[in-house]
């Protein structure tokens, strides 16, 4: 091998193996793949961070503790897994855009919506189908009761109860993600991350 050829080989090896530009495309591709497959996790982290930024006493998230199980109940009643995202968006608009001066408690409104979904599911025969409507009604009763009690006890305790309810719902999300039932796995993943991070934030910051 001549000295000229050796120098050329070194230049080529440096350009292909050691140059930052040579690794830039694979690194960008790897991050793109991560975001494409784990976008629900990324979305959950962003939403949890935004919510925790305005955290006060935790009671402001009582409606969220009711909304999360309501989404599962709605999806089970409609027997459409993709409807979880629709129910979530509709519930957020209902719960967080009700004027505080209206005297209407968002959590109570969401509980009424849960009753409507339960009746709708029963009429559609979902109680005798393996859609999980009965299980979701039980979850709605459990999480909804905790959130409702939180509104009528001492504020510090109420905030902790809301945090416990939201954190407990993260386990509910994880169960449905692993079983791939009732809601889309993308929703279960998003909700699990959001519930876990926000629940921990409420318990440690209130």
Secondary structure by P-SEA (a helix, b strand, c coil): ccaaaaaaaaaaaaacccccccaaaaaaaaaaaaaaaaaaaaaaaaaaaaaaaaccccccaaaaaaaaaaaaaaaaaaccccaaaaaaaaaaaacccccccccccaaaaaaaaaaaaaaaaaaacccccccaaaaaaaaaaaaaaaaaaaacccaaaaaaaaaaaaaaaaaaaaaaaaacccccaaaaaaaaaaaaaaaaaaaaac
